[in-house]
């Protein structure tokens, strides 16, 4: 048994964990759709399911390889390496923004916020040095912890909902939904980096159904979460808040038993950051190997994590810049990069088919 | 071997917490902190802000009071932190009390301070203090936090008028620009009692809904509360009833795309709690209905005179007719003050046991 291999279920759990925690922080900032924002993930669901269906069709038996290797094959050694370099750089941008986000969330009045971000990065480098299967297995455990935490939030936040804030939608908000949908897709496109280590994901017959279930779970839970945030603060106040999810959690609690849960949740969310970093670092390791033409080495992960910590610290000093990056660069850039990735994926598959036909 | 040494060295540097490139976060020692349960703010004559905070009296220990003055709320609160013999923590503030002069103009500042600072819980209750300076409450041996906790418990149980959380107030202010703030006033004995609702619109205090109109406003907002009212039958005999409101429904009448009127119907049930069984139920019913209708009408008249939809009638009407939300929201601003409103009271009477 090859311990470097993970199952599709594990890969999806890793994605679910990474994207959900990112979504809880970044999605409420997509304010253009106002109170209708919670519909965006639901609208996104059929699109993604259709995409998955197209992607998995006729692929069940085909041998799967890393996207980086495929690009080398289709676009030639120079073109392929340039493309990989581009994705590597974007991956680095994602890693930097992730670090800055993690640091900003855990910032305390005293002491440097970077301490915890550095801790999470160090942990993810350590995981990236080891086996992918071990990292994926620990993400499965983290996923259960976060699922229980979210269930608790759901139960406690439900009684505080004001349905008037979420169920009444104006035309302008509905018209803005497609734009919010695109931003959402842009944010979720970071998940496509899993394709760069697709060669380590083993496939089985029942995987398609698992994939449908996990993707639906991700989008439905994001939608529920936005529903809770908008329902308890209203769209107008949510726009003004810096971290609406954590402020909502801060207000939850059972009086007399426990209160002020935001510190706990900020800490729990580090597990999601960890999954996100692990995803990017494993992809970065493979991509670096492809670009340099050498064997995969853990040194590249150390290098990227260190550079991201430095860049994240720099970015953290300019809060306005970080905000612009998170609200404009990340969704729009993500959309473009994601679209490019999908086009290239399609190209590699067409290329392979024509080879097979010859 | 090398690796283990490096690891130990790294651990030592991290634990020493000194002269590492970044300072380590420090945990706060809860024993050294005074946990304030109440934060009160007022505007002084020279325009500066003064905050007073108090801990709750526990056992034989009296409540402690801390004071801070500054040009802004953040500054004043910051000063009050280190004003006493213990550092004050505002992480467990349950009540925010603001005085009249503070509330007109500074309410948005309070919201931004509380939400950006993130130390106060968004579920802290917000109260307005009427006709009294803050100093009257913070006298020796007084326990304002304990008193406010009683008022809050009454609001939550439905026996008093409902209180308002910071979150609901800020959401209402951001959505419609107006809020009804529960208002307190010290009675002769110096204890805080519920007085009225302050009408806040666009950051200004426009007036108060007192007595029965306060009940009317709570009913209009769809709150579920219960209270006791007494009625005179045949001139002499008095009967007391406990009235339970089950919420209001607000039905908009829209004809040809134009909002014509509102029908507000309030569901109540009454239970006789004093006086022997009334024989003349019809007369009693008529009296109750007349009084509740009057309360509703007065409250809505006062609110409409200020053009302040502080009981969120618009959203209630919208939830009733969600398909016409665009029409409703578009026409509300200009139509609200003059809109004909019909009030209905649905009463179910129980004779008690």
Interface residues (C-beta under 8 A of the other chain):
Chain A: X108 X110 X111 X112 X114 X115 X116 X160 X162 X163 X164 X165 X167 X168 X169 X170 X171 X232 X233 X234 X235 X236 X237 X239 X240 X241 X242 X246 X247 X248 X250 X251 X253 X259 X260 X262
Chain B: X22 X23 X24 X25 X26 X91 X92 X112 X115 X116 X118 X121 X122 X123 X165 X167 X168 X170 X171 X172 X174 X175 X312 X315 X316 X318 X319 X322 X325 X326 X329
